[in-house]
Amino acid sequence: MSLVSAGPDMPAVGDYAYDWALIDVETSGLIPRRDRVLSVAVVTVSPEGRQTGEFSTLLNPGCDPGPIEVHGLTAERLRDAPTFAQVAGQIGAMLQDRVLVAHNAQFDYDFLAHEFARARMWLPVSQRLCTLALNRQVDPPTDDLKLGTLAAHYGVPRQRAHDALDDTRVLVGVLRASLREAARLDLPLPLVTCPPRAESQFTPKPPKTPCAYRNPGPMTPGGPLRQGMKVAITCETAHARAELIGRAVAAGLNMMASVSRHTGVLVTNEPASDSAKARRARSEGVPVIDEHTFLRLLADVQPGTVFETSVATAATAATESEAQRATPASPVTPAADAAPDRRTATPSAPAASTVTAPGIRREEPAAEGVPDRPLAGHRVLVVGGVHSDAAAARTHVVALGGSAAINLSAGVTDVVVLPGGEGDRRMPRIKALELPVHAPEWLTTPTTAVRPPTTPRPQGPAVLPRGGVIDLPMPSGAPFPVWHITAGWTPQYRFDVDVVAFLVDEDEQVSFDEDFIFYGAPESPAGTVRLLTGGPAEQTITLDLASLPPTTRKVVVAAAIDDNETFGTVGAIQISAAPGSSATPLARATLDAATTERTMLLAEIYRRGPVWRLRAVGQGYDHALDALARGYGVDIAE
């Protein structure tokens, strides 16, 4: 049977025809550079949908197997199994020249890449497809996107959850049904080129310990060093750089690879150097000392102030007045040294009636007498129009209680066609699906003109306007979820959009350089924040909020364009926040920059007492990523 059956309302099968290698791994934990694969299963499928091969085995990881209650694999069961190195060649032969398919594919891909690296072999995969990302595009009417839920929705039988071979067989059925839906909607497949552009060597790296002390500010002339002080070193040194850094870290200093206005002191034997650090120190007035003075001061570093724990922060926050809590916090604004053309306009305040789902904390009290919103439950796709008109239409959709879509999916209930929209490549498919198509005036018609959605769906995520805020639930008596902040946009073919994250302290600065997460460094040292790629038009920042160091007061999620294009070309970006990779989003926002921005702040996740909150920002800037990063204390050029 073909994976996709061609029909009068579907595109040619060739758009979805690949040699597939569907895979599932069970692992001893969640961190690929640390944990190991315990079992693996591979099923190969031809472009016509015929199964051409199958392989599965338990593996002896040579370590504790981890959460037995999840996978049921004890050390006794694994003792006589082969090691990964012993079966790597057979697995590699099945993956060669095929598209790797998995549910949450980056997880499986990263674990395989590390295991192949340990076996001193190269993972022979050039493309991967994530059925989770594919179904986020399809948007089926399910409570979540877990493999078992999708299997039930698509009518695929499942026998043993968390059994690698059974999960892979189930995945074949889910892939077949997902491809049919993608064909019905004429969706491009979210194929990811492998390996990532970062060219990661998948070698284990020891985690770095964040500085435990608050930044006391710059060193006073002739004064001592204090714990928590940010210190940078430039130019040649008499002692090995690693030795200087090691001694400084042991003394409680925060060693940085770049200089910002929050740097306490620059150590250099060449104060007149033309290095980037020396130039920045001179422009910012950062104190400069030589290596000999630095070593002398290291012998008597003064005590610093330890960062508050979340409990202490909660106690402090408890004294805040309700009036203070109700005041809207201003959006993230990079430090003044980011770039001279940085925009400082504050996003428009969210409409009080827009945010109504449980768990949302309003920034403004709701107005009395607000009528029911006529587009509640509707997901509206706007096509055509110049950028400003399309952005205004999407804003109006949200104001009417609807959700603004950026791509065609099974969840779209209505389409608004602005001037020029009839030529949109999606219009033939929209008409074939018989979706309600409206003129712009539809957004201003009385409520009686709005028909209820024809397909019943579970309660959707809360719709956040630009500037809207929601509390992230903290379950009691259960593990704190790993939050997934996913950004998606209309696929681009001439340039890339990159999602990044900054872990910043109370000064809106990264505590150390590894707190800048981007495609070249997609994971924080402790693995608490990661960048995941679900496709060419989707990237996710994952946050283990419970494990963030106390230095981190906020995580800023942004997007940048790696060329001279602007977000006026990209159009709207949709962000969603979900408590897990397969969970239903808690909140969703559709953000429009104007026409000239090259970087855009998407969201900020910040502490408010014992609670973490998410704000949809949607603030664009004309400068590039390097200028945005400098505003947070990161010098990319360095």
C-alpha positions as CSV (number, residue, x, y, z in Angstrom):
1,M,0.0,0.0,0.0
2,S,1.3,3.5,-0.8
3,L,2.0,5.8,2.1
4,V,0.0,8.4,0.3
5,S,-2.9,7.4,-2.0
6,A,-3.2,9.9,-4.9
7,G,-6.6,11.3,-5.6
8,P,-8.3,14.1,-7.4
9,D,-8.0,16.4,-4.3
10,M,-4.4,15.5,-3.6
11,P,-1.0,16.4,-5.1
12,A,1.3,13.9,-6.8
13,V,2.7,11.1,-4.6
14,G,6.2,12.1,-5.6
15,D,6.1,15.1,-3.3
16,Y,5.9,12.7,-0.3
17,A,7.8,9.7,-1.7
18,Y,11.0,8.9,0.0
19,D,12.9,5.8,1.3
20,W,12.2,5.9,5.0
21,A,14.0,4.5,8.0
22,L,11.6,4.7,11.0
23,I,13.4,4.4,14.3
24,D,12.7,4.4,18.1
25,V,15.2,4.3,21.0
26,E,14.7,3.7,24.7
27,T,17.3,5.5,26.8
28,S,18.7,5.6,30.3
29,G,17.9,9.3,30.5
30,L,17.1,12.4,28.5
31,I,20.5,14.0,27.9
32,P,22.3,12.5,24.8
33,R,25.8,13.5,25.8
34,R,25.4,11.8,29.2
35,D,22.9,9.0,28.9
36,R,22.9,5.9,26.7
37,V,20.6,3.9,24.4
38,L,19.2,0.8,26.0
39,S,17.2,-0.6,23.0
40,V,16.8,0.4,19.4
41,A,14.4,-0.6,16.6
42,V,14.5,0.3,12.9
43,V,11.9,-0.4,10.2
44,T,12.6,0.6,6.6
45,V,9.8,1.5,4.2
46,S,9.9,2.1,0.5
47,P,8.5,5.2,-1.3
48,E,5.5,3.0,-2.2
49,G,4.8,2.2,1.4
50,R,6.1,-1.4,1.5
51,Q,8.1,-2.5,4.5
52,T,11.6,-3.6,3.3
53,G,13.4,-4.4,6.6
54,E,13.1,-4.6,10.3
55,F,15.7,-4.8,13.1
56,S,15.5,-4.5,16.9
57,T,17.8,-5.3,19.8
58,L,18.4,-4.6,23.5
59,L,21.7,-3.0,24.2
60,N,24.2,-3.2,27.1
61,P,24.9,0.4,28.0
62,G,27.6,-0.3,30.5
63,C,25.8,2.0,33.0
64,D,22.7,2.2,35.2
65,P,19.6,1.8,33.0
66,G,17.8,4.7,34.6
67,P,14.0,4.9,35.0
68,I,13.0,1.2,34.9
69,E,9.5,2.2,35.8
70,V,9.3,3.9,32.3
71,H,11.0,1.4,30.0
72,G,11.1,-1.8,32.1
73,L,14.7,-2.6,31.1
74,T,16.6,-3.8,34.1
75,A,20.4,-4.2,34.3
76,E,19.8,-8.0,34.4
77,R,17.9,-8.0,31.1
78,L,20.6,-5.9,29.4
79,R,23.6,-7.7,30.8
80,D,24.0,-10.2,27.9
81,A,22.9,-7.8,25.2
82,P,25.4,-6.5,22.6
83,T,26.9,-3.0,23.0
84,F,25.9,-0.3,20.5
85,A,29.3,-0.5,18.9
86,Q,28.6,-4.1,18.0
87,V,25.4,-3.4,16.1
88,A,26.3,0.1,14.8
89,G,27.3,-1.2,11.4
90,Q,24.0,-3.0,10.9
91,I,22.0,0.0,12.0
92,G,24.0,2.4,9.8
93,A,23.4,0.2,6.8
94,M,19.6,0.5,7.3
95,L,19.8,4.3,7.7
96,Q,22.1,4.9,4.7
97,D,20.4,6.9,1.9
98,R,17.1,7.0,3.8
99,V,15.2,9.8,5.6
100,L,15.3,9.1,9.3
101,V,11.8,9.3,10.8
102,A,11.0,9.4,14.5
103,H,8.4,10.9,16.9
104,N,10.4,13.8,18.4
105,A,13.1,13.1,15.8
106,Q,15.8,15.3,17.2
107,F,15.8,13.3,20.4
108,D,16.4,10.0,18.6
109,Y,18.9,11.6,16.2
110,D,21.0,13.2,18.9
111,F,21.2,9.9,20.9
112,L,22.2,8.0,17.7
113,A,24.8,10.6,16.8
114,H,26.4,10.3,20.2
115,E,26.3,6.5,20.2
116,F,27.9,6.5,16.7
117,A,30.5,8.9,17.8
118,R,31.4,6.7,20.8
119,A,31.7,3.8,18.4
120,R,34.0,6.1,16.3
121,M,31.6,5.9,13.4
122,W,29.7,8.6,11.4
123,L,25.9,8.5,11.6
124,P,24.9,8.1,7.9
125,V,21.8,10.3,7.9
126,S,21.4,13.4,5.7
127,Q,17.7,14.2,6.4
128,R,15.2,13.5,9.1
129,L,11.5,13.9,9.5
130,C,9.8,14.4,12.8
131,T,6.2,13.1,12.9
132,L,5.6,15.3,15.9
133,A,6.6,18.4,14.0
134,L,4.6,17.2,11.0
135,N,1.5,16.8,13.1
136,R,2.0,20.2,14.6
137,Q,1.6,21.5,11.0
138,V,-1.4,19.2,10.3
139,D,-3.0,20.1,13.7
140,P,-5.4,17.1,14.1
141,P,-8.3,17.5,16.6
142,T,-6.6,15.6,19.5
143,D,-5.9,16.4,23.1
144,D,-2.2,16.1,22.6
145,L,0.3,14.9,20.0
146,K,1.7,11.9,21.9
147,L,2.4,8.8,19.7
148,G,-0.4,6.8,21.5
149,T,-2.9,9.6,21.1
150,L,-2.1,10.0,17.4
151,A,-2.3,6.2,16.9
152,A,-5.7,6.2,18.4
153,H,-6.8,9.1,16.3
154,Y,-5.5,7.6,13.1
155,G,-6.8,4.1,14.0
156,V,-3.4,2.5,14.4
157,P,-3.3,-0.5,16.9
158,R,-0.8,-0.3,19.7
159,Q,0.2,-3.2,21.9
160,R,3.2,-2.2,24.2
161,A,4.0,1.4,24.9
162,H,7.7,2.1,25.4
163,D,8.7,-1.0,23.5
164,A,11.0,0.2,20.8
165,L,9.9,-2.3,18.1
166,D,6.2,-1.9,18.8
167,D,6.5,1.9,18.9
168,T,8.3,1.8,15.5
169,R,5.6,-0.4,14.0
170,V,3.0,2.1,15.3
171,L,5.0,4.9,13.9
172,V,4.7,3.4,10.4
173,G,0.9,3.7,10.7
174,V,1.1,7.2,12.1
175,L,3.5,8.3,9.3
176,R,1.2,6.9,6.7
177,A,-1.9,8.7,8.0
178,S,0.1,12.0,8.7
179,L,1.4,12.0,5.1
180,R,-2.2,11.6,3.8
181,E,-3.3,14.6,5.9
182,A,-0.3,16.6,4.7
183,A,-1.2,15.7,1.1
184,R,-4.8,16.7,1.7
185,L,-3.7,20.1,3.0
186,D,-0.9,20.4,0.5
187,L,1.7,21.0,3.3
188,P,5.4,20.9,2.6
189,L,7.2,18.2,4.6
190,P,9.3,19.6,7.5
191,L,12.5,17.9,6.5
192,V,15.6,18.8,8.4
193,T,19.0,18.6,6.9
194,C,21.5,16.6,9.0
195,P,23.8,17.1,10.7
196,P,22.8,20.5,12.0
197,R,24.7,23.6,10.7
198,A,26.5,23.7,14.0
199,E,28.4,20.6,12.8
200,S,28.4,19.3,16.4
201,Q,31.0,16.6,17.0
202,F,28.7,15.0,19.6
203,T,31.5,14.7,22.1
204,P,30.7,14.8,25.8
205,K,31.5,18.2,27.5
206,P,31.7,18.7,31.2
207,P,29.1,21.1,32.5
208,K,30.2,24.5,33.8
209,T,29.1,25.7,37.2
210,P,27.5,29.2,37.1
211,C,28.9,31.8,39.4
212,A,26.9,31.7,42.7
213,Y,27.4,35.4,43.5
214,R,25.7,38.6,42.4
215,N,27.7,41.0,40.2
216,P,28.9,43.7,42.6
217,G,29.7,46.1,39.7
218,P,33.0,47.5,38.4
219,M,36.2,47.4,40.5
220,T,37.0,50.6,42.2
221,P,40.5,52.0,41.3
222,G,43.0,50.5,43.7
223,G,40.2,48.4,45.3
224,P,39.8,44.7,45.7
225,L,38.2,42.0,43.6
226,R,34.8,40.8,44.9
227,Q,33.1,37.5,44.4
228,G,30.6,37.6,41.5
229,M,32.6,40.3,39.7
230,K,32.6,39.8,35.9
231,V,36.2,39.5,34.6
232,A,37.5,39.2,31.1
233,I,41.1,38.5,29.9
234,T,42.6,39.6,26.6
235,C,46.0,39.4,24.7
236,E,49.0,37.3,25.7
237,T,49.5,36.3,29.3
238,A,52.6,35.0,31.1
239,H,50.5,32.3,32.8
240,A,48.4,29.8,30.9
241,R,44.9,31.3,30.2
242,A,43.3,28.1,31.6
243,E,45.3,28.5,34.8
244,L,44.2,32.1,35.3
245,I,40.6,31.2,34.6
246,G,40.6,28.2,36.9
247,R,42.1,30.2,39.8
248,A,39.6,33.0,39.3
249,V,36.6,30.7,39.2
250,A,37.8,29.0,42.3
251,A,37.9,32.4,44.0
252,G,34.3,33.1,43.1
253,L,34.8,35.4,40.1
254,N,32.6,35.2,37.0
255,M,34.9,34.7,34.0
256,M,33.5,36.0,30.7
257,A,34.7,35.7,27.1
258,S,33.5,39.2,26.2
259,V,33.2,42.7,27.7
260,S,30.1,44.7,28.3
261,R,29.1,47.7,30.5
262,H,28.6,45.2,33.3
263,T,32.1,43.9,33.3
264,G,34.0,44.5,36.5
265,V,37.5,44.5,35.2
266,L,39.5,43.6,32.1
267,V,42.9,41.9,32.6
268,T,45.5,42.6,30.0
269,N,49.2,43.3,29.7
270,E,48.5,45.5,26.7
271,P,46.0,48.1,27.7
272,A,46.4,50.0,24.4
273,S,45.6,46.8,22.4
274,D,43.2,46.9,19.5
275,S,41.5,43.7,20.5
276,A,37.7,43.8,20.6
277,K,37.7,43.4,24.4
278,A,40.2,46.2,24.9
279,R,38.2,48.5,22.6
280,R,35.0,47.7,24.3
281,A,36.5,48.3,27.8
282,R,37.8,51.7,26.8
283,S,34.4,52.7,25.3
284,E,32.5,51.5,28.4
285,G,34.9,52.8,31.0
286,V,35.6,49.3,32.3
287,P,38.6,49.2,34.7
288,V,41.8,47.6,33.3
289,I,44.6,45.9,35.3
290,D,47.6,43.9,34.3
291,E,48.2,40.2,34.9
292,H,50.6,40.7,37.9
293,T,48.0,42.9,39.7
294,F,45.3,40.4,38.9
295,L,47.2,37.6,40.5
296,R,48.0,39.7,43.6
297,L,44.3,40.6,44.0
298,L,43.3,36.9,43.6
299,A,45.0,36.2,46.9
300,D,42.4,38.3,48.8
301,V,39.1,38.3,46.9
302,Q,36.4,39.9,49.1
303,P,33.2,38.0,49.9
304,G,30.2,38.5,47.6
305,T,26.5,38.3,47.9
306,V,25.0,34.8,47.2
307,F,22.1,34.8,44.7
308,E,18.7,34.3,46.3
309,T,17.1,30.9,45.9
310,S,13.6,30.8,44.4
311,V,12.2,30.5,48.0
312,A,13.9,33.7,49.1
313,T,12.7,35.4,46.0
314,A,9.2,34.3,46.7
315,A,9.4,35.8,50.2
316,T,10.6,39.1,48.8
317,A,7.9,39.1,46.1
318,A,5.2,38.4,48.7
319,T,5.7,42.0,50.0
320,E,4.7,43.5,46.6
321,S,1.4,45.3,46.6
322,E,-1.4,44.1,44.4
323,A,-1.2,47.4,42.5
324,Q,2.4,46.6,41.6
325,R,1.4,43.1,40.5
326,A,-1.3,44.6,38.2
327,T,1.1,47.0,36.5
328,P,2.2,45.8,33.1
329,A,6.0,45.0,33.0
330,S,7.6,46.7,30.1
331,P,8.8,44.4,27.3
332,V,12.4,43.2,27.1
333,T,14.6,46.0,25.9
334,P,18.3,45.3,25.2
335,A,20.9,47.4,26.9
336,A,21.7,50.8,25.5
337,D,24.9,49.6,23.8
338,A,23.0,47.2,21.5
339,A,23.0,49.5,18.5
340,P,22.2,53.1,17.8
341,D,19.2,52.2,15.7
342,R,17.5,50.1,18.4
343,R,13.8,50.9,18.6
344,T,12.3,51.6,22.0
345,A,8.7,51.8,21.2
346,T,6.6,49.9,23.7
347,P,4.2,47.3,22.2
348,S,0.6,48.3,22.4
349,A,-1.2,47.1,25.6
350,P,-3.2,43.9,25.3
351,A,-7.0,44.1,25.3
352,A,-8.2,43.0,28.7
353,S,-10.9,40.8,27.2
354,T,-8.5,38.9,25.0
355,V,-6.9,36.7,27.7
356,T,-9.5,34.5,29.3
357,A,-8.3,30.9,29.6
358,P,-7.7,29.4,33.1
359,G,-4.3,30.1,34.5
360,I,-3.8,33.5,32.8
361,R,-3.0,36.5,34.9
362,R,-4.2,39.6,33.4
363,E,-1.9,42.7,33.2
364,E,-5.0,44.9,33.3
365,P,-8.4,44.3,35.1
366,A,-11.1,43.2,32.8
367,A,-13.6,45.8,31.7
368,E,-17.2,45.3,32.8
369,G,-19.8,44.5,30.2
370,V,-17.5,43.0,27.6
371,P,-19.7,41.0,25.2
372,D,-18.9,37.4,24.2
373,R,-16.2,37.4,21.5
374,P,-17.7,36.4,18.2
375,L,-14.6,34.5,16.9
376,A,-14.0,32.4,20.0
377,G,-13.1,28.9,18.9
378,H,-12.2,30.0,15.4
379,R,-8.7,29.8,13.8
380,V,-8.5,32.3,11.0
381,L,-5.9,32.3,8.2
382,V,-5.3,35.7,6.5
383,V,-3.9,35.6,3.0
384,G,-2.9,38.4,0.7
385,G,-2.5,42.1,1.5
386,V,0.5,44.2,2.3
387,H,2.2,43.3,5.5
388,S,0.7,46.1,7.5
389,D,-2.8,45.2,6.4
390,A,-2.3,41.5,7.1
391,A,-0.9,42.3,10.5
392,A,-3.9,44.5,11.3
393,A,-6.3,41.8,10.2
394,R,-4.6,39.2,12.4
395,T,-4.7,41.6,15.4
396,H,-8.4,42.1,14.8
397,V,-9.0,38.4,14.7
398,V,-7.4,38.1,18.2
399,A,-9.4,41.1,19.5
400,L,-12.5,39.2,18.4
401,G,-11.5,36.2,20.4
402,G,-10.1,34.1,17.6
403,S,-6.7,32.6,16.9
404,A,-4.7,33.9,13.9
405,A,-3.1,31.1,11.8
406,I,0.0,31.5,9.7
407,N,-0.2,28.3,7.7
408,L,-3.0,26.1,6.4
409,S,-3.8,23.3,8.8
410,A,-6.7,21.0,9.8
411,G,-7.4,23.5,12.6
412,V,-8.2,26.4,10.3
413,T,-11.9,27.2,10.3
414,D,-12.0,30.4,8.2
415,V,-9.9,32.2,5.6
416,V,-9.9,36.0,5.1
417,V,-8.7,37.1,1.7
418,L,-7.2,40.6,1.4
419,P,-6.3,42.2,-1.9
420,G,-4.0,40.0,-3.9
421,G,-4.9,37.0,-1.8
422,E,-6.6,35.2,-4.6
423,G,-3.2,34.5,-6.1
424,D,-1.9,32.8,-2.9
425,R,-0.6,29.3,-3.7
426,R,-2.8,27.9,-1.0
427,M,-6.1,29.2,-2.4
428,P,-6.8,26.2,-4.7
429,R,-6.4,23.9,-1.7
430,I,-8.5,26.1,0.5
431,K,-11.3,26.0,-2.1
432,A,-10.9,22.2,-2.5
433,L,-11.3,21.8,1.3
434,E,-14.5,24.0,1.1
435,L,-13.3,26.2,3.9
436,P,-15.4,29.4,4.5
437,V,-13.7,32.2,2.6
438,H,-14.4,35.8,3.6
439,A,-13.7,39.3,2.4
440,P,-12.0,41.7,4.9
441,E,-15.4,43.2,5.8
442,W,-16.3,39.9,7.5
443,L,-14.1,40.9,10.5
444,T,-16.5,43.8,11.1
445,T,-19.8,42.1,10.6
446,P,-22.3,41.4,13.4
447,T,-21.8,38.2,15.4
448,T,-24.7,36.6,13.5
449,A,-22.5,36.4,10.4
450,V,-20.0,34.1,12.1
451,R,-20.8,30.4,11.8
452,P,-19.6,28.0,14.5
453,P,-16.7,25.8,13.6
454,T,-17.8,22.6,11.8
455,T,-15.2,20.3,13.4
456,P,-15.4,19.9,17.2
457,R,-12.0,20.2,18.8
458,P,-10.6,20.1,22.3
459,Q,-10.4,23.4,24.1
460,G,-7.6,25.2,22.4
461,P,-4.7,27.1,23.9
462,A,-5.2,30.6,25.4
463,V,-4.7,33.3,22.7
464,L,-2.2,35.9,23.9
465,P,-2.1,39.3,22.2
466,R,1.1,41.2,21.8
467,G,2.2,42.0,25.4
468,G,-0.1,39.4,26.9
469,V,1.1,37.4,30.0
470,I,0.3,34.0,31.3
471,D,1.5,32.1,34.5
472,L,3.2,28.8,33.8
473,P,1.5,26.2,36.1
474,M,3.7,24.6,38.8
475,P,2.3,21.2,39.6
476,S,2.4,20.1,43.2
477,G,3.7,16.7,44.0
478,A,4.8,16.0,40.4
479,P,8.0,16.7,38.4
480,F,8.0,20.3,37.0
481,P,7.5,20.0,33.2
482,V,10.1,21.0,30.6
483,W,8.5,23.9,28.8
484,H,8.7,24.0,25.0
485,I,8.5,27.5,23.5
486,T,8.0,26.8,19.8
487,A,8.2,29.4,17.0
488,G,6.9,28.7,13.5
489,W,6.6,30.7,10.4
490,T,5.7,30.4,6.7
491,P,8.5,28.4,5.0
492,Q,11.2,30.5,3.4
493,Y,13.4,29.2,0.6
494,R,15.9,32.0,0.1
495,F,17.2,32.6,3.6
496,D,17.0,31.1,7.1
497,V,15.3,32.3,10.3
498,D,17.2,31.4,13.5
499,V,15.7,31.2,17.0
500,V,18.0,32.1,19.9
501,A,17.7,32.4,23.7
502,F,19.5,34.5,26.3
503,L,19.5,33.5,29.9
504,V,19.9,36.8,31.7
505,D,20.4,38.0,35.3
506,E,18.9,41.0,37.1
507,D,21.0,43.3,34.9
508,E,19.5,41.9,31.7
509,Q,22.9,40.4,31.0
510,V,24.0,36.8,30.4
511,S,25.8,35.6,33.5
512,F,28.4,33.9,31.3
513,D,28.8,33.4,27.6
514,E,27.4,29.9,27.5
515,D,24.0,31.4,28.5
516,F,23.5,32.4,24.9
517,I,21.8,29.6,23.1
518,F,21.9,29.5,19.3
519,Y,22.5,27.1,16.4
520,G,26.3,27.1,17.0
521,A,25.8,26.3,20.8
522,P,22.3,24.7,21.0
523,E,22.5,23.6,24.7
524,S,23.3,25.4,28.0
525,P,26.1,23.8,30.0
526,A,23.8,21.9,32.3
527,G,21.3,21.0,29.6
528,T,18.5,23.1,31.2
529,V,17.9,25.1,28.0
530,R,18.1,23.6,24.5
531,L,17.4,24.6,20.9
532,L,15.6,22.0,18.9
533,T,14.9,22.1,15.1
534,G,11.6,20.6,14.0
535,G,11.8,21.7,10.4
536,P,12.9,24.5,8.2
537,A,10.0,26.7,9.5
538,E,9.9,25.6,13.2
539,Q,12.4,25.8,16.1
540,T,11.9,25.3,19.8
541,I,13.5,26.5,22.9
542,T,13.1,23.9,25.8
543,L,13.3,25.2,29.4
544,D,13.8,23.1,32.5
545,L,12.8,25.9,34.7
546,A,13.1,23.9,37.9
547,S,16.8,23.4,37.2
548,L,17.8,26.9,36.1
549,P,20.5,28.5,38.2
550,P,19.4,31.2,40.6
551,T,21.4,33.7,38.5
552,T,18.9,33.4,35.8
553,R,16.0,35.8,36.3
554,K,14.7,35.7,32.7
555,V,15.0,33.8,29.5
556,V,14.6,35.9,26.4
557,V,13.6,34.1,23.2
558,A,14.3,35.9,19.9
559,A,14.5,35.3,16.2
560,A,17.0,36.7,13.6
561,I,17.4,36.5,9.9
562,D,20.8,35.5,8.6
563,D,20.7,37.6,5.5
564,N,19.7,41.1,4.5
565,E,16.0,40.1,4.4
566,T,13.5,41.4,7.0
567,F,10.6,40.1,8.9
568,G,8.4,42.0,6.5
569,T,9.3,39.3,4.1
570,V,8.8,36.5,6.6
571,G,5.4,37.8,7.8
572,A,3.9,36.7,11.1
573,I,5.6,34.3,13.5
574,Q,3.5,32.1,15.7
575,I,4.8,31.1,19.2
576,S,3.3,28.5,21.5
577,A,4.1,27.4,25.0
578,A,3.6,23.7,25.9
579,P,4.5,21.7,29.1
580,G,6.3,19.0,27.1
581,S,7.2,18.1,23.5
582,S,3.8,16.4,22.8
583,A,1.6,18.3,25.1
584,T,-1.2,20.6,24.0
585,P,0.0,24.2,24.1
586,L,-1.1,26.2,27.1
587,A,-0.9,29.5,25.1
588,R,-0.3,30.7,21.6
589,A,0.4,34.1,20.1
590,T,0.8,35.3,16.5
591,L,3.4,38.1,16.3
592,D,3.9,40.6,13.5
593,A,7.0,42.8,13.2
594,A,6.7,45.7,10.8
595,T,8.7,45.7,7.5
596,T,12.3,46.5,8.2
597,E,13.3,44.5,11.3
598,R,16.0,41.9,11.1
599,T,15.7,40.7,14.7
600,M,12.6,40.2,16.8
601,L,12.0,39.5,20.5
602,L,9.4,36.7,20.6
603,A,8.8,36.0,24.2
604,E,10.3,36.3,27.7
605,I,9.9,33.8,30.5
606,Y,10.6,35.4,33.8
607,R,10.3,34.9,37.6
608,R,7.6,36.7,39.5
609,G,8.0,35.5,43.1
610,P,7.6,31.7,43.2
611,V,6.0,31.7,39.7
612,W,7.4,31.7,36.2
613,R,5.5,33.7,33.7
614,L,5.5,34.0,29.9
615,R,5.0,37.2,28.0
616,A,4.4,37.4,24.3
617,V,6.6,40.3,23.2
618,G,6.7,40.8,19.4
619,Q,9.2,43.7,19.4
620,G,11.4,44.0,16.2
621,Y,14.7,45.8,15.6
622,D,16.4,46.9,12.5
623,H,19.9,45.6,13.5
624,A,21.3,42.1,13.1
625,L,21.8,39.4,15.7
626,D,25.3,40.5,16.7
627,A,24.0,43.9,17.8
628,L,21.1,42.3,19.7
629,A,23.5,39.9,21.4
630,R,25.9,42.7,22.5
631,G,22.9,44.3,24.3
632,Y,22.8,41.2,26.5
633,G,26.6,41.1,27.1
634,V,27.6,38.7,24.3
635,D,30.1,39.6,21.7
636,I,29.5,37.2,18.8
637,A,32.5,38.5,16.8
638,E,34.8,37.7,19.7
